[in-house]
């Protein structure tokens, strides 16, 4: 039954983990889709819709301030602020977000934040800052081995240095892009780099080199089937030929550009046509062919009007769309407001009820815990008192037996020995051998009684006090394998009952050293502090032990010793680690000193 329960438990646990992982995957996919939609809206300048989508997604999920998802939404919100003209707030938001990203060094967001910061500083003519952030973006792209962003960063760095009129530095970064192999990931950037290198060559009047770069770029654009890219390069080639006064070649390239665009009526397509028509008009004019110059100027004017009309139409459509969206949003907000008020009321009542239940539960648990602690304290105190009462009784009994053996039995045996000696003297040589044997037996009994008396309680302790008794026990137990030393720091004599208690504690701890420690050296230090406290420190260099484990097992009698110290209102502390020896510290208040008993 137990196995079945465990199997079920682990099954549901694994199922829960799998479900959680699946939920996380679904959540990530949903968020990525929303971010993609927001990016599309920003690209189309539909900032209000993008802001609304950001807000609704953040209302759906709860993110921490430093979460990567939250920082992704913050990045889009900053982009919108900047595009709407609030540069200061946008910059502040991006800098805060970029600082938070330091805790996520491998996030691709580092590149996006650094690139956009570079863009803002570039647009404000702060080229050095722009270059600094673009270099950070390049470093992060290399860290992530992101070829696309590496080439993008190199292109931007080249453009920023070109804007600073540092053409040689710009050329270095553009050329580094061309070192990459031509792949679907790099061909667009390589083509752009070649085109930019051509522009730099043109600025230096190196028309042949400029045309070579333009033709290399053109090959890539043709391979990519990038119609507008091909048209742009054809226009650039036409410009190069025009600057060389080769107007016929220039006209051929401009016409090629127009043929490439064909029937593309998009805004970009029309703009390219407009530039090509204008350049054709200029080239024909330079040839003195004014008829064709006028013909293409008319075409230029026509396309220009189309672009203006299209722009106005787009503006009208955008205003109408914004108006309709505002109306829909107002209705939605009103519905949300009603729903929100109902939710707040429900959640408020639920929270009050939950808070009350939690407080009641906490109060009940605290009450039960206090009662349990009281019972445990009473039980602990009772155990301590029982242990000490037992030990006190044993100590008293041992002292009484020792006194009886010493004062009574020893005296009787001494008296018997004297009588036997007197009888032996009276009988002189006629004394039977049994009297001598009896004397030997009485002497042996006296020795054993004395030894037993000393085992029960140290005679040195009773006669000379704790300091001498500790010295004595150290000498007694020291041998070739263990050296025991003591230092009493000149302590005085104390109440005899107090000395017996302390001596028994020290003796038990020394027995532990002898039995378990495998120590070579041990020291016992006694010290009196302020006249009312006795400090005891026992240190050995033995094998040590796990204090917590031994307290639970109590194989060394530590709980008994601690109970005895506790009942004396003292402090007991033990420090030990395997292989590092043991240090024991005891501090007890001193009993009032009385005159020592003579034995």
C-alpha positions in Angstrom: 0.0 0.0 0.0 2.9 2.3 0.9 4.6 1.6 -2.4 1.4 2.4 -4.3 1.1 5.6 -2.5 4.7 6.6 -3.2 4.3 5.7 -6.9 1.1 7.8 -7.1 2.8 10.7 -5.3 5.8 10.7 -7.6 3.6 10.3 -10.7 1.6 13.4 -9.7 4.7 15.2 -8.8 6.3 14.5 -12.2 3.0 15.3 -13.9 2.9 18.7 -12.0 6.5 19.4 -13.1 5.7 18.6 -16.7 2.5 20.7 -16.6 4.4 23.6 -15.1 7.1 23.3 -17.8 4.4 23.1 -20.5 2.7 26.2 -19.0 6.0 28.1 -19.1 6.6 27.1 -22.7 3.1 28.3 -23.7 3.6 31.5 -21.7 6.9 32.2 -23.5 5.4 31.5 -26.9 2.4 33.9 -26.1 4.7 36.7 -24.9 7.1 36.4 -27.9 4.1 36.6 -30.2 2.9 39.7 -28.5 6.3 41.3 -28.7 6.4 40.6 -32.4 3.0 42.2 -32.8 4.2 45.3 -30.8 7.3 45.6 -33.0 5.1 45.5 -36.1 2.9 48.2 -34.7 5.9 50.4 -33.8 7.3 49.9 -37.3 4.0 51.1 -38.7 4.0 54.1 -36.3 0.9 52.8 -34.6 2.2 53.8 -31.2 -1.2 54.0 -29.3 -2.1 50.4 -30.4 1.4 49.3 -29.4 1.1 50.9 -26.0 -2.3 49.4 -25.5 -1.0 45.9 -26.4 1.9 46.4 -23.9 -0.5 47.4 -21.1 -2.9 44.5 -21.8 -0.1 41.9 -21.8 1.4 43.2 -18.6 -2.1 43.1 -17.0 -2.4 39.5 -18.0 0.9 38.4 -16.5 2.8 39.4 -13.4 6.5 40.1 -14.0 9.2 41.1 -11.5 11.1 44.3 -12.2 14.3 42.5 -13.3 12.5 39.8 -15.3 13.8 39.5 -18.9 10.2 39.6 -20.2 9.5 42.8 -18.2 12.6 44.4 -19.6 11.6 43.4 -23.1 8.3 45.3 -22.7 10.1 48.3 -21.0 12.4 48.4 -24.1 9.4 48.7 -26.5 7.8 51.3 -24.3 11.0 53.4 -24.4 11.1 53.0 -28.2 7.6 54.4 -28.4 8.5 57.4 -26.1 11.4 58.2 -28.3 9.5 57.9 -31.6 6.8 60.2 -30.1 9.4 62.8 -29.2 9.9 62.3 -25.5 13.6 61.7 -25.8 14.5 62.4 -22.1 12.1 59.8 -20.7 13.0 57.3 -23.3 16.8 57.7 -22.6 16.2 57.5 -18.8 14.1 54.3 -19.2 16.7 52.7 -21.4 19.6 53.5 -19.1 17.7 52.0 -16.1 16.8 48.9 -18.1 20.4 48.5 -19.4 21.7 48.6 -15.8 19.2 45.9 -14.7 20.4 43.7 -17.6 23.8 43.4 -15.9 22.3 40.6 -13.9 21.4 38.8 -17.2 24.7 39.1 -19.2 23.7 36.5 -21.8 20.4 38.0 -22.7 20.0 39.2 -26.3 18.2 42.2 -24.9 21.7 43.6 -24.0 22.3 44.1 -27.7 18.9 45.7 -28.4 19.3 48.2 -25.5 22.9 49.1 -26.4 21.9 49.6 -30.1 19.0 51.8 -29.3 21.0 53.9 -26.9 23.7 54.3 -29.6 20.9 55.4 -32.0 19.6 58.1 -29.6 23.1 59.5 -28.9 23.9 59.4 -32.7 20.8 61.4 -33.5 21.7 63.9 -30.8 25.2 64.3 -32.5 26.9 62.7 -29.5 29.0 60.4 -31.7 31.4 59.3 -28.9 28.6 58.0 -26.7 27.0 56.4 -29.8 30.3 54.6 -30.6 30.7 53.5 -27.0 27.3 51.8 -26.8 27.7 50.3 -30.2 31.0 48.7 -29.1 29.1 47.2 -26.1 26.5 45.8 -28.5 29.3 44.3 -30.6 30.9 42.7 -27.6 27.6 41.2 -26.5 26.9 39.9 -30.0 30.4 38.2 -30.0 29.6 36.7 -26.6 26.4 35.2 -28.0 28.1 34.3 -31.3 25.3 36.2 -33.0 26.6 36.8 -36.6 23.7 39.0 -37.7 24.2 41.4 -34.8 28.0 41.3 -35.1 27.7 42.5 -38.8 25.0 45.0 -37.9 27.2 46.5 -35.1 30.2 46.7 -37.4 28.1 48.5 -40.1 26.8 51.0 -37.5 30.3 51.7 -36.0 31.5 52.4 -39.6 28.6 54.8 -40.1 29.2 56.6 -36.8 32.9 57.1 -37.6 31.9 58.3 -41.1 29.6 60.8 -39.4 32.5 62.0 -37.3 34.5 62.4 -40.6 36.9 59.7 -39.5 36.7 57.9 -42.8 39.8 55.7 -42.2 38.2 54.3 -39.0 34.9 53.9 -40.7 36.6 52.0 -43.5 38.2 49.5 -41.0 34.8 48.5 -39.6 33.1 48.3 -43.1 36.0 46.1 -44.3 35.7 43.8 -41.3 32.1 43.0 -42.4 33.4 41.9 -45.8 35.7 39.3 -44.1 32.6 37.2 -43.2 31.7 34.4 -45.7 28.7 35.3 -47.8 25.7 33.4 -46.3 22.0 34.2 -46.0 22.8 35.7 -42.6 25.6 38.0 -43.8 25.0 38.8 -47.5 22.8 41.8 -46.8 25.3 43.4 -44.4 28.2 42.6 -46.7 26.4 44.3 -49.6 25.7 47.4 -47.4 29.4 47.5 -46.3 30.6 47.4 -49.9 28.2 50.1 -50.9 29.4 52.3 -47.9 33.1 51.6 -48.8 32.2 52.8 -52.3 30.8 56.1 -50.9 34.1 56.6 -49.0 36.1 55.9 -52.1 33.9 58.4 -54.0 34.6 61.0 -51.3 38.3 60.5 -52.1 37.6 60.8 -55.9 38.7 57.2 -56.4 35.9 56.5 -58.9 37.4 53.1 -60.1 37.5 51.7 -56.5 34.0 53.1 -55.8 32.6 51.4 -58.9 34.4 48.1 -58.0 32.8 48.1 -54.5 29.4 49.1 -56.0 29.6 46.2 -58.6 30.5 43.7 -55.8 27.6 44.8 -53.8 25.4 44.7 -56.9 26.3 41.0 -57.4 25.1 40.2 -53.9 21.8 42.2 -54.3 21.1 40.4 -57.6 21.7 37.0 -56.0 19.3 38.1 -53.2 16.7 39.2 -55.7 16.5 42.4 -53.7 14.8 44.7 -56.3 15.1 47.9 -54.4 18.7 47.1 -53.4 19.6 46.5 -57.0 17.9 49.8 -58.0 19.8 51.7 -55.3 23.1 50.4 -56.5 22.3 51.1 -60.1 21.5 54.7 -59.1 24.8 54.9 -57.2 26.7 53.6 -60.2 24.9 56.1 -62.4 26.0 58.8 -60.0 29.6 57.6 -60.2 29.6 57.8 -64.0 27.9 61.2 -63.8 30.7 62.5 -61.6 33.2 61.2 -64.1 31.3 63.1 -66.8 30.4 59.8 -68.5 26.7 60.8 -68.9 25.8 58.1 -71.3 26.9 55.4 -68.8 25.1 57.3 -66.0 21.8 57.4 -68.1 22.1 53.6 -68.8 22.4 52.8 -65.1 19.5 55.2 -64.1 17.2 53.5 -66.7 18.3 50.1 -65.5 17.3 51.1 -62.0 13.8 52.2 -63.3 13.4 48.9 -65.2 14.4 47.0 -62.1 11.7 48.7 -60.0 9.2 48.1 -62.8 5.6 48.4 -61.6 6.4 48.6 -57.9 4.1 51.4 -56.7 5.1 51.2 -53.0 6.3 54.3 -51.3 10.0 53.1 -51.5 9.6 52.1 -55.2 8.1 55.5 -56.0 10.9 57.3 -54.1 13.5 55.4 -56.1 11.8 56.3 -59.4 11.6 59.9 -58.3 15.4 60.0 -57.7 16.2 58.1 -60.9 13.9 60.5 -63.0 15.5 63.5 -61.4 19.1 62.2 -62.1 18.1 61.3 -65.7 16.9 64.8 -66.2 20.2 66.2 -64.9 22.3 63.9 -67.0 20.4 64.6 -70.2 20.7 68.3 -69.4 24.5 67.9 -69.0 24.5 66.2 -72.5 22.6 69.2 -73.9 19.6 66.9 -74.7 17.0 69.3 -73.2 14.0 67.5 -74.7 14.7 64.3 -72.7 15.8 66.4 -69.7 12.3 68.0 -69.7 10.6 64.7 -70.4 12.1 63.1 -67.2 11.6 66.2 -65.2 7.9 65.9 -66.0 8.0 62.3 -64.9 9.8 63.3 -61.7 7.1 65.9 -61.0 4.3 63.4 -61.6 5.8 60.8 -59.2 6.5 63.5 -56.6 2.8 64.5 -56.7 1.7 60.9 -56.4 3.9 60.5 -53.3 2.4 63.7 -51.8 -1.2 62.5 -52.5 -0.4 59.1 -51.1 1.2 60.6 -48.0 -1.9 62.8 -47.4 -4.2 59.7 -48.0 -2.2 57.8 -45.5 -2.4 60.6 -43.0 -6.2 60.8 -43.4 -6.5 57.1 -43.1 -4.3 57.1 -40.0 -6.3 59.9 -38.3 -9.6 58.0 -39.1 -8.1 54.8 -37.7 -7.0 56.5 -34.6 -10.4 58.1 -34.1 -12.2 54.7 -34.5 -9.6 53.0 -32.2 -10.1 55.7 -29.5 -13.9 55.2 -29.6 -13.4 51.4 -29.3 -10.9 51.9 -26.5 -13.3 54.2 -24.6 -16.0 51.6 -24.7 -13.5 48.9 -23.7 -12.3 51.0 -20.8 -15.8 51.6 -19.6 -16.5 47.9 -19.6 -13.2 47.2 -18.0 -13.9 49.8 -15.3 -17.2 48.1 -14.4 -15.6 44.7 -14.4 -12.7 46.0 -12.4 -14.9 47.5 -9.7 -16.8 44.2 -9.3 -13.4 42.4 -9.2 -12.0 44.8 -6.6 -15.1 44.3 -4.4 -14.9 40.5 -4.7 -11.1 40.4 -4.2 -11.4 42.8 -1.2 -13.9 40.6 0.5 -11.9 37.5 -0.3 -8.7 39.1 1.0 -10.4 40.2 4.3 -11.8 36.7 4.8 -8.4 35.1 3.9 -6.5 37.5 6.2 -8.9 36.7 9.1 -8.4 32.9 8.5 -4.6 33.2 8.2 -4.5 35.3 11.4 -6.7 32.9 13.2 -4.5 30.0 12.1 -1.3 31.8 13.0 -2.8 32.6 16.5 -3.8 29.0 17.0 -0.4 27.7 15.9 1.4 30.1 18.1 -0.8 29.2 21.0 -0.1 25.4 20.4 3.6 26.1 20.0 3.7 28.1 23.3 1.9 25.3 25.1 4.2 22.7 23.6 7.3 24.8 24.5 6.0 25.2 28.1 5.5 21.4 28.4 8.9 20.7 26.9 10.5 23.3 29.3 8.7 21.7 32.3 9.8 18.2 31.1 13.4 19.4 30.6 13.6 21.1 34.0 12.1 18.0 35.6 14.6 15.8 33.9 17.4 18.1 35.0 16.2 18.1 38.6 15.8 14.3 38.6 19.4 13.9 37.2 20.8 16.3 39.7 18.9 14.9 42.6 20.1 11.4 41.6 23.7 12.7 41.3 23.5 14.6 44.6 22.1 11.5 46.3 25.0 9.4 44.9 27.6 12.0 45.9 26.1 12.2 49.4 25.9 8.4 49.7 29.5 8.0 48.5 30.7 10.7 51.0 28.8 9.0 53.8 30.2 5.5 52.9 33.7 7.0 52.6 33.4 8.6 56.0 32.1 5.4 57.6 34.8 3.4 56.0 37.5 5.9 57.1 36.2 7.0 60.5 34.6 3.8 61.7 35.8 0.7 59.9 39.4 1.8 59.5 39.4 2.8 63.2 38.0 -0.6 64.3 40.6 -2.4 62.2 43.4 -0.3 63.6 42.1 -1.1 67.1 41.9 -4.8 66.3 45.5 -4.7 65.0 46.7 -3.0 68.3 45.0 -5.7 70.4 46.6 -8.4 68.3 50.0 -6.7 68.7 49.5 -6.5 72.5 48.5 -10.1 72.7 51.6 -11.1 70.7 53.8 -9.1 73.0 52.4 -10.8 76.2 52.8 -14.3 74.8 56.3 -13.5 73.6 57.7 -16.5 71.8 54.8 -18.7 72.7 52.4 -16.6 70.5 50.7 -18.8 68.0 51.3 -18.2 64.2 47.6 -17.4 63.7 48.0 -14.1 65.5 50.6 -12.9 62.9 48.3 -14.1 60.1 45.4 -12.3 61.7 47.6 -9.1 61.8 48.4 -9.5 58.1 44.7 -9.9 57.2 43.8 -6.8 59.3 46.5 -4.8 57.5 45.4 -5.9 54.1 41.7 -5.1 55.0 42.8 -1.6 56.2 44.6 -0.9 52.9 41.6 -2.0 50.8 39.2 0.0 53.0 41.5 3.1 52.5 41.6 2.5 48.7 37.9 2.0 48.5 37.3 5.2 50.6 39.6 7.2 48.2 37.7 5.8 45.2 34.4 6.8 46.6 35.7 10.4 47.2 39.1 11.9 46.9 40.8 12.3 50.2 43.1 15.0 48.6 39.9 16.9 47.6 38.6 16.8 51.2 41.9 17.6 52.8 43.5 20.2 50.4 40.7 21.3 48.1 39.9 21.4 44.4 43.1 22.7 43.0 45.3 20.0 44.6 42.7 17.3 43.7 42.8 18.3 40.1 46.7 18.2 40.1 46.5 14.8 41.8 44.1 13.3 39.2 46.3 14.6 36.4 49.4 13.0 37.8 47.4 9.8 38.5 46.1 9.4 34.9 49.2 10.7 33.0 51.2 8.0 31.3 53.5 7.4 28.3 50.5 7.8 25.8 48.7 10.8 27.5 50.1 13.8 29.3 47.6 15.5 31.5 48.5 19.0 32.9 46.6 21.4 35.1 46.8 25.1 35.9 44.8 26.3 38.9 45.8 30.0 38.7 46.0 30.1 42.5 42.3 29.5 43.2 41.2 29.4 46.8 39.2 26.8 48.7 35.4 26.7 48.3 32.5 25.2 50.0 33.2 21.4 50.2 29.9 20.4 48.5 30.7 22.8 45.6 34.2 21.4 45.3 32.9 17.8 45.2 30.4 18.7 42.4 33.0 20.4 40.3 35.6 17.6 40.9 33.1 14.9 39.8 32.3 16.9 36.6 36.0 17.2 35.8 36.7 13.6 36.6 33.9 12.5 34.3 35.2 14.6 31.5 38.8 13.2 32.0 37.3 9.7 31.9 35.8 10.6 28.5 39.3 11.8 27.3 40.8 8.5 28.5 38.1 6.3 26.9 37.3 8.0 23.6 39.6 10.8 22.5 42.9 9.0 21.7 44.6 12.3 22.7 48.3 12.7 23.4 48.0 15.9 25.4 45.2 17.4 27.5 45.0 20.4 29.8 42.7 21.5 32.6 42.6 25.2 33.5 40.9 26.6 36.6 40.4 30.3 37.0 38.4 32.5 39.4 36.8 35.7 37.9 35.5 38.6 40.0 35.5 36.5 43.1 32.1 35.0 42.3 32.7 32.8 39.2 34.8 29.7 38.6 35.9 29.1 35.0 37.0 25.7 33.9 38.5 24.9 30.5 39.4 21.4 29.3 41.3 21.0 26.0 42.6 17.9 24.3 44.2 17.2 20.9 42.3 14.0 20.3 40.3 12.8 17.3 37.3 15.0 18.1 33.6 14.2 17.4 30.3 15.5 16.0 28.8 17.4 18.9 25.2 17.4 17.6 25.3 13.6 16.9 26.8 12.8 20.3 24.2 15.0 22.1 21.5 13.0 20.4 23.2 9.6 21.3 24.5 10.9 24.7 27.1 8.2 24.6 29.5 10.5 26.5 27.1 11.5 29.2 27.1 15.1 28.0 23.5 15.7 28.9 24.1 14.7 32.5 27.1 17.0 32.8 25.2 19.9 31.2 22.2 19.2 33.5 24.6 19.4 36.5 26.1 22.7 35.3 22.6 24.1 34.5 21.3 23.3 38.0 24.3 25.2 39.4 23.1 28.1 37.2 26.3 27.8 35.1 27.2 27.7 31.4 28.4 24.6 29.6 29.9 24.9 26.1 31.6 22.3 24.0 33.4 22.7 20.6 34.7 19.8 18.7 35.3 18.7 15.1 36.5 15.4 13.8 40.3 15.4 13.6 40.6 18.8 15.4 40.3 17.8 19.1 37.9 19.1 21.7 37.5 22.2 23.8 35.1 22.4 26.8 34.3 25.6 28.7 32.3 25.7 32.0 31.4 28.8 34.0 29.6 28.4 37.4 28.9 30.9 40.2 30.9 30.1 43.3 29.2 28.9 46.5 30.0 30.9 49.5 33.3 29.7 51.0 33.3 27.9 54.3 36.0 26.4 56.5 37.1 23.1 55.1 36.4 20.0 57.0 39.4 18.2 58.5 39.6 14.4 57.9 
